[in-house]
Amino acid sequence: MAAAQGRLSDGAGGMDDAKEGDRNAGEAAPLPFRAAVDALRSARLRPQIEIEPTRAPQRLAPFAYALEAAVVDGEEDLADGRLVLLHDPAGHDAWQGSFRLVTLVRAELEPEMAADPLLPDVCWSWLTGALQARGLSYGEASGTVTRASSHYFGGMSERPAASQIEIRASWTPREGLGGVPDTASHLASWCDLLAQIAGLPPAGPGDASIVTLPQRRGPQSR
């Protein structure tokens, strides 16, 4: 699998996006949210994953913080994604909590792999398996797995057909002491998902219940 063409960021640039996130996580934010964001910022991740703050959505919750990441091999992107932390101090009925994690992960794959009828179920198991492998407690998980194919004609007919897999999901991390979820571990699990969809080997002993598809496509240029 390889990353979808184009980066996910819709902001004006990395520095501006980071400042936007800093304002949202500043001194006016509740202490549990600030602690959750600090844990995201200090998390140690595997070296193949490049991660940086990006513009957070402003209308989904009173407080939000977002990260954008890519799985990189040299100059090649293998997969990319975005993780958003939402916080509503008053709680949210649909979340069954005051925090919510929202993600988009995507990669390209061979058309014959996209035709596998088990692919959506396998991709969803990558997400839930990554959380379970780290012993994380969560609830109200929901999402979609989308596969799409592009075929080129006319002046673009020399380009090979391309297929993409995209996982959109959200879940409620269970809160610990002080009402703060273990966001660092949730970020690590999310990075495990990114690595898996990119076709990288596990960083350590994995959960045997997680099903892995073989990597059939080499990396593509950014």
C-alpha positions in Angstrom: 0.0 0.0 0.0 1.1 3.6 -0.6 -0.1 7.0 0.5 -2.9 8.8 -1.4 -1.6 11.6 -3.5 -1.7 15.0 -1.8 -1.4 15.9 1.9 -4.4 16.2 4.2 -3.6 19.7 5.5 -6.1 22.4 4.5 -4.4 25.2 6.4 -2.1 28.0 5.2 1.0 26.2 6.3 2.6 24.2 9.1 3.6 27.1 11.3 0.2 28.8 11.0 -1.6 25.6 11.7 0.5 24.9 14.8 -0.2 28.4 16.2 -3.9 27.8 15.6 -3.7 24.6 17.7 -1.6 26.3 20.4 -4.4 29.0 20.8 -7.0 26.3 21.1 -4.9 24.5 23.8 -3.8 27.6 25.6 -4.3 28.8 29.1 -8.1 29.5 28.6 -8.7 25.8 27.9 -9.7 23.4 30.7 -7.0 21.7 32.6 -8.0 18.1 31.4 -7.9 19.2 27.8 -4.5 20.9 28.3 -3.1 17.8 29.9 -4.4 15.6 27.1 -2.8 17.8 24.5 0.5 17.9 26.4 0.5 14.1 26.4 0.0 14.1 22.6 2.9 16.6 22.2 5.3 14.5 24.3 4.5 11.1 22.9 7.4 9.1 21.5 6.6 7.5 18.1 8.4 5.1 15.8 10.9 6.9 13.5 9.1 6.1 10.2 6.2 8.3 11.2 6.5 12.1 10.6 3.9 14.0 12.7 3.1 17.7 13.2 0.2 19.9 14.5 -2.3 21.1 11.9 -5.4 23.3 11.9 -8.1 21.8 14.1 -11.8 22.0 13.2 -13.6 24.8 15.0 -17.2 23.7 15.0 -17.2 20.1 16.2 -16.5 20.9 19.9 -15.6 23.8 22.2 -12.0 22.7 22.2 -10.0 20.8 19.5 -6.4 19.9 18.7 -5.3 18.1 15.5 -2.2 16.3 14.3 -1.3 15.2 10.8 1.1 12.3 10.1 2.7 10.4 7.2 4.5 7.1 7.2 7.7 7.8 5.3 10.3 5.6 3.7 13.1 7.8 2.5 11.5 10.3 0.2 8.3 8.2 -0.2 5.0 8.4 1.6 3.4 5.0 2.3 0.3 6.3 4.1 -1.0 9.5 5.7 -3.7 10.5 8.1 -5.1 13.0 10.6 -6.0 12.6 14.2 -8.3 15.2 16.0 -8.9 15.4 19.7 -12.2 17.0 20.7 -13.3 18.1 24.1 -16.6 19.3 25.5 -16.4 20.0 29.2 -20.2 19.6 29.5 -20.1 16.2 28.0 -21.7 14.9 24.9 -24.6 12.4 24.8 -23.4 10.8 21.5 -19.9 10.5 22.8 -20.8 9.2 26.2 -18.0 11.3 27.6 -16.3 14.6 27.3 -13.5 13.6 24.9 -13.6 12.2 21.4 -10.9 11.1 18.9 -11.6 11.4 15.2 -9.4 10.1 12.5 -8.9 9.8 8.8 -6.3 7.4 7.5 -5.7 6.6 3.8 -3.4 4.7 1.4 -3.3 3.5 -2.1 -3.4 -0.2 -3.1 -3.6 -2.4 -6.1 -7.0 -2.7 -7.8 -7.2 -6.4 -7.3 -6.7 -5.9 -3.5 -9.5 -3.3 -3.5 -11.8 -6.0 -5.0 -11.3 -8.3 -2.0 -14.7 -8.5 -0.3 -13.1 -8.9 3.1 -11.0 -5.7 2.8 -13.4 -3.4 4.7 -13.7 -5.8 7.7 -10.0 -6.3 7.8 -9.3 -2.6 7.8 -11.7 -2.0 10.6 -10.1 -4.8 12.6 -6.8 -2.9 12.2 -8.2 0.0 14.1 -9.9 -1.9 16.9 -7.0 -4.4 17.1 -4.5 -1.5 17.5 -6.5 -0.1 20.5 -7.0 -3.5 22.1 -3.3 -4.5 21.6 -2.3 -1.6 23.9 -5.0 -2.5 26.4 -6.9 0.8 25.9 -10.5 1.2 27.1 -12.8 3.1 24.7 -16.4 3.2 23.7 -18.9 4.4 21.1 -16.6 3.5 18.2 -18.0 4.2 14.7 -16.8 4.8 11.3 -16.5 3.9 7.6 -14.1 2.1 5.4 -14.2 3.4 1.8 -12.5 2.0 -1.3 -12.4 3.8 -4.6 -10.8 3.2 -8.0 -9.7 5.6 -10.6 -9.2 4.7 -14.3 -7.6 7.1 -16.7 -8.6 7.9 -20.4 -7.6 10.1 -23.3 -4.5 12.1 -22.6 -4.1 10.4 -19.2 -4.6 6.8 -20.5 -0.9 5.9 -19.9 -1.4 6.2 -16.2 -2.2 2.9 -14.5 -5.5 2.4 -12.7 -5.3 3.5 -9.0 -7.3 2.3 -6.0 -7.5 3.9 -2.6 -8.6 2.8 0.9 -9.8 5.3 3.4 -10.7 4.8 7.0 -12.8 7.4 8.8 -13.5 6.7 12.4 -14.2 8.1 15.9 -14.2 6.7 19.4 -14.4 7.9 23.0 -11.3 7.4 25.0 -12.1 6.5 28.6 -11.0 9.1 31.1 -8.6 8.4 33.9 -7.4 10.4 36.9 -8.5 14.0 36.8 -10.8 13.3 33.9 -7.9 13.0 31.4 -7.7 10.1 28.9 -4.4 8.4 28.0 -4.1 10.3 24.8 -0.4 9.3 24.3 -1.3 5.6 24.2 -4.2 6.4 21.8 -1.8 8.3 19.6 0.6 5.3 19.7 -2.3 3.0 18.7 -3.3 5.3 15.9 0.3 5.2 14.6 0.2 1.4 14.8 -2.8 1.6 12.4 -1.0 4.0 10.1 2.0 1.6 10.0 -0.2 -1.4 9.3 -2.1 0.2 6.4 1.3 1.3 5.0 2.5 -2.3 5.1 5.2 -1.9 7.7 6.1 -4.7 10.1 4.9 -4.4 13.7 7.2 -2.3 16.0 7.0 -5.0 18.6 5.1 -8.2 19.6 1.6 -7.7 18.1 -1.9 -9.0 18.7 -2.3 -12.3 16.9 -5.9 -11.5 16.3 -5.1 -8.6 13.9 -5.2 -9.7 10.3 -2.6 -8.2 8.0 -2.8 -7.9 4.2 0.4 -8.3 2.2 2.0 -5.2 0.7 1.6 -5.5 -3.1 2.6 -2.1 -4.2 5.9 -0.3 -3.7 6.2 3.2 -2.3 5.2 6.2 -4.6 6.6 9.6 -4.7 5.0 12.4 -2.8 
